[in-house]
Amino acid sequence: MSKLRLDKLLSHMGYGSRKEVRQLIKNGSITVNDILCRQPETVVDTQNDRVAVGQTLLIYEKYCYLMMNKPAGYLSANTDCHAPTVMDLLPEPYDRMTLFVAGRLDKDTEGLLLLTNDGQFAHNMLSPKKHVPKTYYALIDGKITADDAAAFTAGITLDDGLLCQPAQLEIITNGNPSEILLTITEGKFHQVKRMFAARGHTVLYLKRQKIGKLTLDETLSKGSIKKLTDDDLVLIGAERGV
């Protein structure tokens, strides 16, 4: 749908609740096609009309998809009373939008994180039935062996009895610590750490590198984001909302 009420458009773009954006409009802060507009109920064509807040021209998109290079120390949450969240890292205008994390990472885990407002996309990406793989680089205490790799291939049983789906464990180095790449198709709570704990090992460092065939852009500094293209989204292999 390309036509929306002005107040709904501004609310979607993160300029506040419907009540707040109505006041913004009535205050004379909005122009439509370079003409001052004070009517919240004005219907605009999001593809063809020029809507601006002050000097800022709005580019409307129904859905937004962002890649973040998540640093350690941030929660994958919208808000928290005790710790900073990845939302605190978002620049304008994304900090005003109603985004959420699609596929959480632990506070001390780094790497590829996706943020969106497309619930259908997030569901499809995270559903075990869709089998979208996620690949992690990790440092593990002790020597990881071919027996460990075989156990991951067969399916690790966690300490609480939960059986994980088969996973691919690639050993980069098997010193102390060992370097590995692990590809899983699930996203259970602390799953990677629990899988290695079931084999008697501790994860010392963890970084997500890939979701589907989409690889973290290593040119992104920690905490930075970039907007995903249609080609990027195809690499993830999860259907989007309509």
C-alpha positions in Angstrom: 0.0 0.0 0.0 1.5 3.3 -1.1 -1.0 5.7 0.5 -1.1 6.4 4.3 -2.4 9.0 6.6 0.3 11.5 7.5 0.2 10.7 11.2 0.4 7.0 10.6 3.4 7.5 8.3 5.3 9.6 10.8 4.5 7.1 13.6 5.8 4.3 11.5 9.0 6.2 10.8 9.6 6.5 14.6 8.6 10.1 15.2 6.5 9.2 18.2 3.0 7.8 19.0 0.0 8.8 16.9 -0.8 11.4 19.6 2.8 12.8 19.6 3.0 13.0 15.8 -0.4 14.8 15.6 1.1 17.5 17.8 4.2 17.6 15.7 2.1 18.1 12.6 -0.1 20.8 14.2 3.1 22.6 15.4 3.9 23.3 11.8 7.0 21.0 11.5 5.8 19.0 8.5 5.7 19.8 4.8 4.1 17.7 2.0 5.5 18.5 -1.4 7.1 21.6 0.1 3.8 22.9 1.4 3.2 23.3 5.2 0.7 20.7 6.4 -1.1 20.9 9.7 -3.7 18.1 9.1 -2.8 14.7 10.6 -5.5 13.0 8.5 -3.9 14.1 5.2 -3.4 11.1 3.0 0.0 11.0 1.3 1.4 8.8 -1.5 4.5 7.3 0.1 6.1 6.6 -3.3 5.5 10.0 -4.9 4.8 12.7 -2.3 7.7 14.5 -0.7 7.2 14.5 3.1 9.7 16.3 5.3 10.2 16.9 9.0 11.9 20.2 9.2 14.7 19.9 6.6 14.8 16.1 6.8 13.2 14.3 3.8 11.5 11.1 4.7 12.2 7.9 2.7 9.4 5.5 3.5 9.9 1.8 3.6 7.4 -0.6 5.1 10.1 -3.0 6.3 13.7 -2.3 7.4 16.6 -4.8 7.6 19.9 -3.9 9.2 23.1 -5.8 9.8 25.1 -4.9 12.9 28.5 -6.0 14.0 27.5 -6.5 17.6 30.2 -5.8 20.2 30.5 -7.7 23.5 28.8 -6.1 26.5 25.5 -5.3 24.9 22.2 -7.1 25.3 20.2 -8.2 22.3 17.1 -6.5 23.7 15.1 -3.3 23.1 15.4 -2.0 26.6 17.0 -3.0 29.9 17.2 -1.3 33.3 20.7 -2.6 34.1 22.8 -2.9 30.9 23.2 -1.2 27.5 21.4 -2.8 24.6 22.1 -3.0 20.9 19.3 -0.4 20.4 21.5 2.1 22.1 24.0 1.8 19.3 21.5 2.7 16.5 22.0 6.1 14.7 19.3 8.3 13.3 16.8 7.6 11.9 16.8 4.0 13.0 16.9 4.8 16.7 13.4 6.1 16.3 12.0 3.1 14.4 10.2 0.2 16.0 12.9 -2.4 15.3 13.7 -5.7 17.1 16.5 -8.2 17.1 16.0 -11.2 14.7 18.1 -14.0 16.3 19.6 -12.9 19.6 23.3 -13.1 20.6 24.4 -13.4 24.2 25.8 -10.3 25.9 29.4 -11.4 25.6 29.0 -12.8 22.0 30.0 -10.7 19.1 29.3 -10.6 15.4 26.5 -10.7 12.9 23.2 -9.5 14.3 20.1 -8.6 12.3 17.5 -6.0 13.2 14.2 -5.6 11.5 10.5 -4.7 11.9 9.4 -7.6 9.7 8.0 -10.2 12.0 7.4 -12.8 9.2 11.0 -12.6 8.1 12.3 -13.0 11.6 10.0 -16.0 12.2 11.1 -17.7 9.0 14.7 -17.1 9.7 14.6 -18.5 13.3 12.2 -21.5 12.7 14.0 -24.8 13.0 11.7 -26.0 10.2 13.3 -23.6 7.8 16.8 -24.9 8.6 18.5 -21.5 8.1 22.1 -22.2 9.1 24.1 -19.9 11.5 27.9 -20.2 11.6 30.0 -19.2 14.5 33.7 -18.8 15.1 34.8 -19.8 18.6 37.8 -20.3 20.8 37.3 -23.4 23.0 39.4 -24.4 26.0 41.2 -27.7 25.6 41.7 -29.8 22.5 38.8 -30.3 20.2 39.1 -33.7 18.4 37.5 -35.6 15.6 35.4 -37.4 18.2 33.9 -34.1 19.2 33.1 -33.3 15.5 31.4 -36.7 15.1 29.3 -36.1 18.2 28.1 -32.7 16.8 27.3 -34.4 13.5 25.2 -37.1 15.4 23.4 -34.4 17.5 24.6 -33.2 20.9 22.4 -34.1 23.9 22.6 -31.1 26.3 23.0 -31.5 30.1 19.2 -31.1 30.6 18.5 -34.0 28.2 17.5 -31.8 25.2 18.7 -33.3 21.9 20.1 -30.8 19.4 19.8 -31.2 15.7 22.9 -32.3 13.9 25.6 -29.6 13.6 28.7 -29.2 11.5 31.9 -28.7 13.6 35.1 -27.7 11.7 38.3 -27.7 13.6 40.7 -24.9 12.6 43.3 -25.7 15.2 43.2 -28.2 18.1 45.6 -26.7 20.5 44.8 -25.2 23.8 42.6 -23.2 23.2 41.2 -24.7 20.0 39.7 -22.7 17.1 36.6 -23.9 15.5 33.7 -23.1 13.2 30.3 -24.4 14.1 27.2 -24.3 12.0 23.8 -24.9 13.6 20.2 -24.6 12.4 18.6 -23.9 15.7 18.8 -21.0 18.1 18.2 -22.3 21.6 19.2 -20.3 24.7 23.0 -20.3 25.1 23.0 -23.2 22.6 26.6 -23.1 21.4 28.0 -22.8 25.0 25.7 -25.6 26.2 26.7 -27.9 23.3 30.4 -27.6 24.2 29.7 -27.9 27.9 28.0 -31.2 27.2 31.4 -32.3 25.7 33.3 -31.0 28.8 34.6 -27.8 27.2 34.1 -24.0 27.8 33.6 -21.4 25.2 36.2 -18.7 25.7 35.2 -16.4 22.8 32.2 -16.6 20.4 31.4 -14.6 17.2 28.6 -15.2 14.7 30.0 -14.9 11.2 27.1 -16.1 8.9 23.4 -16.4 8.7 22.4 -18.5 5.7 24.9 -17.4 3.1 25.1 -13.9 4.3 28.5 -13.2 5.9 29.3 -10.4 8.4 30.8 -7.4 6.7 34.2 -7.3 8.4 34.6 -3.6 7.3 31.9 -2.7 9.8 33.4 -1.5 13.0 32.0 -3.0 16.2 28.6 -1.4 17.0 28.1 -0.1 13.4 25.3 -1.0 11.1 24.5 -1.2 7.4 21.3 -1.5 5.5 20.7 -4.8 3.8 20.0 -5.0 0.1 17.5 -7.3 -1.7 20.5 -9.4 -2.7 21.7 -9.7 0.9 18.2 -10.8 2.0 18.2 -13.6 -0.7 21.4 -14.9 0.8 19.7 -15.3 4.2 17.1 -17.6 2.7 14.1 -16.5 4.8 10.9 -15.2 3.2 9.9 -11.6 3.9 6.6 -10.1 4.9 4.4 -8.6 2.2 
